[in-house]
Amino acid sequence: MALGARGTTELTQFVAALDRPRHIWLMTPVAAVDPLLEQLVPLLEADDTVIDGGELALPRRHPASPLARSPGDPFMSIVE
């Protein structure tokens, strides 16, 4: 692939392919954020960051999610 881009087919491969610290920008429908975080968070390390850049829907479920509100949580949203 051009300019060093690498494709993956599994989330574990995707996370492993990123340079550390990892900054992962999600562009998913609001209903998919929590299920994706459930899979993604266990693969992350302390300095990694997850950014929600997806669609805005009210009410948003994930800001109250225990996955997104633990000490040192890696999650931020730009659409609050």
N, CA, C and O atoms as a GROMACS GRO file, in nm:
protein
  320
    1MET      N    1   0.083  -0.117   0.000
    1MET     CA    2   0.000   0.000   0.000
    1MET      C    3   0.088   0.124   0.000
    1MET      O    4   0.201   0.121   0.051
    2ALA      N    5   0.039   0.231  -0.056
    2ALA     CA    6   0.115   0.355  -0.069
    2ALA      C    7   0.144   0.419   0.066
    2ALA      O    8   0.065   0.407   0.160
    3LEU      N    9   0.258   0.486   0.074
    3LEU     CA   10   0.298   0.565   0.189
    3LEU      C   11   0.300   0.487   0.320
    3LEU      O   12   0.280   0.546   0.426
    4GLY      N   13   0.323   0.357   0.314
    4GLY     CA   14   0.336   0.278   0.435
    4GLY      C   15   0.207   0.236   0.501
    4GLY      O   16   0.210   0.182   0.611
    5ALA      N   17   0.094   0.258   0.437
    5ALA     CA   18  -0.033   0.216   0.495
    5ALA      C   19  -0.038   0.064   0.499
    5ALA      O   20   0.008  -0.003   0.407
    6ARG      N   21  -0.096   0.011   0.608
    6ARG     CA   22  -0.110  -0.133   0.623
    6ARG      C   23  -0.255  -0.165   0.654
    6ARG      O   24  -0.315  -0.101   0.740
    7GLY      N   25  -0.310  -0.262   0.587
    7GLY     CA   26  -0.446  -0.304   0.615
    7GLY      C   27  -0.447  -0.418   0.715
    7GLY      O   28  -0.352  -0.497   0.722
    8THR      N   29  -0.553  -0.427   0.794
    8THR     CA   30  -0.572  -0.538   0.887
    8THR      C   31  -0.716  -0.584   0.878
    8THR      O   32  -0.804  -0.512   0.831
    9THR      N   33  -0.739  -0.706   0.923
    9THR     CA   34  -0.874  -0.759   0.922
    9THR      C   35  -0.926  -0.788   1.062
    9THR      O   36  -1.043  -0.820   1.080
   10GLU      N   37  -0.840  -0.776   1.162
   10GLU     CA   38  -0.878  -0.802   1.301
   10GLU      C   39  -0.839  -0.684   1.387
   10GLU      O   40  -0.738  -0.618   1.361
   11LEU      N   41  -0.919  -0.656   1.490
   11LEU     CA   42  -0.891  -0.544   1.580
   11LEU      C   43  -0.757  -0.561   1.650
   11LEU      O   44  -0.684  -0.463   1.669
   12THR      N   45  -0.722  -0.682   1.689
   12THR     CA   46  -0.593  -0.705   1.754
   12THR      C   47  -0.478  -0.672   1.660
   12THR      O   48  -0.377  -0.615   1.704
   13GLN      N   49  -0.491  -0.706   1.532
   13GLN     CA   50  -0.388  -0.672   1.434
   13GLN      C   51  -0.378  -0.521   1.415
   13GLN      O   52  -0.268  -0.467   1.406
   14PHE      N   53  -0.492  -0.454   1.411
   14PHE     CA   54  -0.496  -0.310   1.395
   14PHE      C   55  -0.421  -0.241   1.509
   14PHE      O   56  -0.336  -0.155   1.486
   15VAL      N   57  -0.454  -0.278   1.633
   15VAL     CA   58  -0.390  -0.216   1.749
   15VAL      C   59  -0.241  -0.245   1.749
   15VAL      O   60  -0.160  -0.156   1.776
   16ALA      N   61  -0.203  -0.367   1.720
   16ALA     CA   62  -0.061  -0.405   1.718
   16ALA      C   63   0.017  -0.332   1.609
   16ALA      O   64   0.137  -0.310   1.624
   17ALA      N   65  -0.048  -0.294   1.502
   17ALA     CA   66   0.019  -0.228   1.390
   17ALA      C   67   0.047  -0.080   1.416
   17ALA      O   68   0.127  -0.019   1.344
   18LEU      N   69  -0.016  -0.021   1.516
   18LEU     CA   70   0.002   0.122   1.543
   18LEU      C   71   0.124   0.149   1.630
   18LEU      O   72   0.157   0.071   1.719
   19ASP      N   73   0.192   0.261   1.601
   19ASP     CA   74   0.303   0.304   1.684
   19ASP      C   75   0.251   0.349   1.820
   19ASP      O   76   0.139   0.400   1.830
   20ARG      N   77   0.332   0.330   1.923
   20ARG     CA   78   0.296   0.370   2.059
   20ARG      C   79   0.350   0.509   2.090
   20ARG      O   80   0.458   0.543   2.043
   21PRO      N   81   0.280   0.590   2.168
   21PRO     CA   82   0.146   0.565   2.216
   21PRO      C   83   0.046   0.574   2.101
   21PRO      O   84   0.062   0.654   2.009
   22ARG      N   85  -0.056   0.492   2.109
   22ARG     CA   86  -0.156   0.484   2.002
   22ARG      C   87  -0.264   0.590   2.024
   22ARG      O   88  -0.306   0.615   2.137
   23HIS      N   89  -0.308   0.651   1.915
   23HIS     CA   90  -0.419   0.746   1.916
   23HIS      C   91  -0.520   0.695   1.814
   23HIS      O   92  -0.496   0.700   1.693
   24ILE      N   93  -0.633   0.646   1.862
   24ILE     CA   94  -0.731   0.580   1.777
   24ILE      C   95  -0.855   0.668   1.767
   24ILE      O   96  -0.918   0.700   1.868
   25TRP      N   97  -0.889   0.708   1.647
   25TRP     CA   98  -1.003   0.796   1.621
   25TRP      C   99  -1.118   0.710   1.571
   25TRP      O  100  -1.109   0.649   1.464
   26LEU      N  101  -1.227   0.704   1.648
   26LEU     CA  102  -1.344   0.627   1.608
   26LEU      C  103  -1.439   0.713   1.527
   26LEU      O  104  -1.467   0.827   1.564
   27MET      N  105  -1.488   0.661   1.418
   27MET     CA  106  -1.591   0.726   1.336
   27MET      C  107  -1.702   0.623   1.318
   27MET      O  108  -1.719   0.567   1.210
   28THR      N  109  -1.776   0.600   1.426
   28THR     CA  110  -1.879   0.497   1.424
   28THR      C  111  -2.012   0.554   1.470
   28THR      O  112  -2.015   0.656   1.539
   29PRO      N  113  -2.122   0.491   1.434
   29PRO     CA  114  -2.252   0.532   1.487
   29PRO      C  115  -2.251   0.520   1.640
   29PRO      O  116  -2.183   0.433   1.695
   30VAL      N  117  -2.327   0.605   1.707
   30VAL     CA  118  -2.327   0.609   1.853
   30VAL      C  119  -2.359   0.472   1.914
   30VAL      O  120  -2.302   0.437   2.018
   31ALA      N  121  -2.445   0.396   1.853
   31ALA     CA  122  -2.482   0.264   1.906
   31ALA      C  123  -2.366   0.165   1.902
   31ALA      O  124  -2.369   0.064   1.973
   32ALA      N  125  -2.265   0.191   1.822
   32ALA     CA  126  -2.152   0.100   1.809
   32ALA      C  127  -2.036   0.134   1.901
   32ALA      O  128  -1.940   0.057   1.911
   33VAL      N  129  -2.041   0.249   1.969
   33VAL     CA  130  -1.927   0.294   2.049
   33VAL      C  131  -1.901   0.199   2.166
   33VAL      O  132  -1.789   0.149   2.179
   34ASP      N  133  -1.999   0.173   2.251
   34ASP     CA  134  -1.977   0.085   2.366
   34ASP      C  135  -1.932  -0.055   2.326
   34ASP      O  136  -1.835  -0.105   2.383
   35PRO      N  137  -1.998  -0.120   2.229
   35PRO     CA  138  -1.950  -0.253   2.189
   35PRO      C  139  -1.806  -0.250   2.136
   35PRO      O  140  -1.729  -0.342   2.161
   36LEU      N  141  -1.771  -0.145   2.064
   36LEU     CA  142  -1.634  -0.134   2.014
   36LEU      C  143  -1.536  -0.111   2.128
   36LEU      O  144  -1.429  -0.171   2.130
   37LEU      N  145  -1.571  -0.025   2.224
   37LEU     CA  146  -1.484  -0.001   2.340
   37LEU      C  147  -1.463  -0.128   2.421
   37LEU      O  148  -1.353  -0.151   2.473
   38GLU      N  149  -1.566  -0.211   2.433
   38GLU     CA  150  -1.553  -0.336   2.507
   38GLU      C  151  -1.445  -0.426   2.446
   38GLU      O  152  -1.376  -0.497   2.519
   39GLN      N  153  -1.431  -0.422   2.315
   39GLN     CA  154  -1.328  -0.500   2.248
   39GLN      C  155  -1.193  -0.430   2.247
   39GLN      O  156  -1.089  -0.495   2.256
   40LEU      N  157  -1.196  -0.298   2.237
   40LEU     CA  158  -1.074  -0.220   2.216
   40LEU      C  159  -0.997  -0.194   2.345
   40LEU      O  160  -0.874  -0.208   2.347
   41VAL      N  161  -1.064  -0.155   2.452
   41VAL     CA  162  -0.998  -0.114   2.575
   41VAL      C  163  -0.901  -0.220   2.629
   41VAL      O  164  -0.791  -0.184   2.671
   42PRO      N  165  -0.937  -0.349   2.631
   42PRO     CA  166  -0.841  -0.449   2.681
   42PRO      C  167  -0.712  -0.459   2.599
   42PRO      O  168  -0.612  -0.513   2.648
   43LEU      N  169  -0.712  -0.408   2.478
   43LEU     CA  170  -0.594  -0.415   2.391
   43LEU      C  171  -0.503  -0.294   2.408
   43LEU      O  172  -0.393  -0.292   2.352
   44LEU      N  173  -0.546  -0.194   2.484
   44LEU     CA  174  -0.473  -0.069   2.496
   44LEU      C  175  -0.378  -0.068   2.614
   44LEU      O  176  -0.390  -0.149   2.707
   45GLU      N  177  -0.284   0.026   2.609
   45GLU     CA  178  -0.189   0.046   2.718
   45GLU      C  179  -0.213   0.184   2.780
   45GLU      O  180  -0.294   0.262   2.729
   46ALA      N  181  -0.144   0.212   2.889
   46ALA     CA  182  -0.169   0.332   2.970
   46ALA      C  183  -0.162   0.462   2.890
   46ALA      O  184  -0.241   0.553   2.918
   47ASP      N  185  -0.073   0.476   2.794
   47ASP     CA  186  -0.056   0.603   2.722
   47ASP      C  187  -0.141   0.614   2.596
   47ASP      O  188  -0.134   0.715   2.526
   48ASP      N  189  -0.220   0.513   2.564
   48ASP     CA  190  -0.304   0.514   2.444
   48ASP      C  191  -0.426   0.603   2.465
   48ASP      O  192  -0.471   0.625   2.577
   49THR      N  193  -0.480   0.655   2.353
   49THR     CA  194  -0.596   0.742   2.357
   49THR      C  195  -0.698   0.696   2.253
   49THR      O  196  -0.662   0.658   2.142
   50VAL      N  197  -0.826   0.700   2.292
   50VAL     CA  198  -0.935   0.672   2.199
   50VAL      C  199  -1.017   0.800   2.188
   50VAL      O  200  -1.059   0.857   2.288
   51ILE      N  201  -1.038   0.846   2.066
   51ILE     CA  202  -1.114   0.969   2.040
   51ILE      C  203  -1.240   0.933   1.965
   51ILE      O  204  -1.236   0.866   1.862
   52ASP      N  205  -1.355   0.978   2.018
   52ASP     CA  206  -1.482   0.955   1.950
   52ASP      C  207  -1.510   1.073   1.859
   52ASP      O  208  -1.539   1.183   1.908
   53GLY      N  209  -1.501   1.053   1.730
   53GLY     CA  210  -1.530   1.158   1.634
   53GLY      C  211  -1.653   1.127   1.552
   53GLY      O  212  -1.675   1.187   1.446
   54GLY      N  213  -1.734   1.035   1.601
   54GLY     CA  214  -1.850   0.989   1.526
   54GLY      C  215  -1.970   1.078   1.541
   54GLY      O  216  -1.960   1.193   1.585
   55GLU      N  217  -2.083   1.024   1.502
   55GLU     CA  218  -2.206   1.101   1.496
   55GLU      C  219  -2.256   1.141   1.635
   55GLU      O  220  -2.232   1.071   1.733
   56LEU      N  221  -2.323   1.252   1.641
   56LEU     CA  222  -2.384   1.299   1.764
   56LEU      C  223  -2.528   1.249   1.769
   56LEU      O  224  -2.605   1.266   1.675
   57ALA      N  225  -2.561   1.187   1.879
   57ALA     CA  226  -2.699   1.141   1.899
   57ALA      C  227  -2.734   1.166   2.045
   57ALA      O  228  -2.654   1.138   2.134
   58LEU      N  229  -2.851   1.215   2.069
   58LEU     CA  230  -2.893   1.241   2.206
   58LEU      C  231  -3.004   1.144   2.244
   58LEU      O  232  -3.094   1.124   2.163
   59PRO      N  233  -3.002   1.085   2.361
   59PRO     CA  234  -2.892   1.097   2.456
   59PRO      C  235  -2.776   1.005   2.418
   59PRO      O  236  -2.798   0.897   2.363
   60ARG      N  237  -2.657   1.048   2.446
   60ARG     CA  238  -2.538   0.964   2.422
   60ARG      C  239  -2.522   0.869   2.538
   60ARG      O  240  -2.532   0.910   2.654
   61ARG      N  241  -2.498   0.745   2.509
   61ARG     CA  242  -2.487   0.643   2.612
   61ARG      C  243  -2.346   0.631   2.667
   61ARG      O  244  -2.329   0.610   2.788
   62HIS      N  245  -2.246   0.643   2.583
   62HIS     CA  246  -2.112   0.605   2.626
   62HIS      C  247  -2.045   0.696   2.729
   62HIS      O  248  -1.959   0.645   2.801
   63PRO      N  249  -2.076   0.827   2.745
   63PRO     CA  250  -2.006   0.903   2.848
   63PRO      C  251  -2.030   0.849   2.989
   63PRO      O  252  -1.946   0.869   3.077
   64ALA      N  253  -2.140   0.781   3.013
   64ALA     CA  254  -2.167   0.723   3.144
   64ALA      C  255  -2.116   0.579   3.154
   64ALA      O  256  -2.125   0.518   3.260
   65SER      N  257  -2.064   0.527   3.047
   65SER     CA  258  -2.018   0.388   3.045
   65SER      C  259  -1.901   0.369   3.140
   65SER      O  260  -1.810   0.451   3.144
   66PRO      N  261  -1.902   0.260   3.218
   66PRO     CA  262  -1.788   0.233   3.305
   66PRO      C  263  -1.658   0.217   3.226
   66PRO      O  264  -1.550   0.245   3.279
   67LEU      N  265  -1.667   0.174   3.100
   67LEU     CA  266  -1.547   0.161   3.019
   67LEU      C  267  -1.484   0.296   2.991
   67LEU      O  268  -1.362   0.306   2.976
   68ALA      N  269  -1.565   0.400   2.984
   68ALA     CA  270  -1.516   0.532   2.947
   68ALA      C  271  -1.491   0.622   3.068
   68ALA      O  272  -1.447   0.735   3.050
   69ARG      N  273  -1.518   0.576   3.187
   69ARG     CA  274  -1.507   0.663   3.303
   69ARG      C  275  -1.425   0.601   3.415
   69ARG      O  276  -1.452   0.628   3.532
   70SER      N  277  -1.326   0.520   3.383
   70SER     CA  278  -1.241   0.462   3.485
   70SER      C  279  -1.117   0.551   3.502
   70SER      O  280  -1.084   0.628   3.413
   71PRO      N  281  -1.048   0.539   3.618
   71PRO     CA  282  -0.928   0.621   3.638
   71PRO      C  283  -0.828   0.600   3.525
   71PRO      O  284  -0.801   0.487   3.485
   72GLY      N  285  -0.773   0.709   3.475
   72GLY     CA  286  -0.678   0.701   3.365
   72GLY      C  287  -0.742   0.659   3.235
   72GLY      O  288  -0.675   0.605   3.147
   73ASP      N  289  -0.873   0.682   3.222
   73ASP     CA  290  -0.943   0.634   3.103
   73ASP      C  291  -0.884   0.696   2.977
   73ASP      O  292  -0.845   0.813   2.976
   74PRO      N  293  -0.880   0.617   2.870
   74PRO     CA  294  -0.817   0.661   2.746
   74PRO      C  295  -0.915   0.728   2.651
   74PRO      O  296  -0.882   0.750   2.535
   75PHE      N  297  -1.036   0.759   2.697
   75PHE     CA  298  -1.144   0.797   2.608
   75PHE      C  299  -1.173   0.946   2.611
   75PHE      O  300  -1.180   1.006   2.718
   76MET      N  301  -1.190   1.006   2.494
   76MET     CA  302  -1.237   1.143   2.487
   76MET      C  303  -1.333   1.153   2.371
   76MET      O  304  -1.325   1.075   2.276
   77SER      N  305  -1.424   1.248   2.378
   77SER     CA  306  -1.520   1.268   2.270
   77SER      C  307  -1.512   1.412   2.223
   77SER      O  308  -1.498   1.504   2.303
   78ILE      N  309  -1.520   1.432   2.092
   78ILE     CA  310  -1.518   1.566   2.038
   78ILE      C  311  -1.659   1.612   2.002
   78ILE      O  312  -1.677   1.722   1.950
   79VAL      N  313  -1.758   1.528   2.031
   79VAL     CA  314  -1.895   1.559   1.991
   79VAL      C  315  -1.990   1.572   2.107
   79VAL      O  316  -2.111   1.560   2.089
   80GLU      N  317  -1.939   1.597   2.227
   80GLU     CA  318  -2.024   1.612   2.346
   80GLU      C  319  -2.116   1.729   2.330
   80GLU      O  320  -2.195   1.758   2.419
   0.00000   0.00000   0.00000
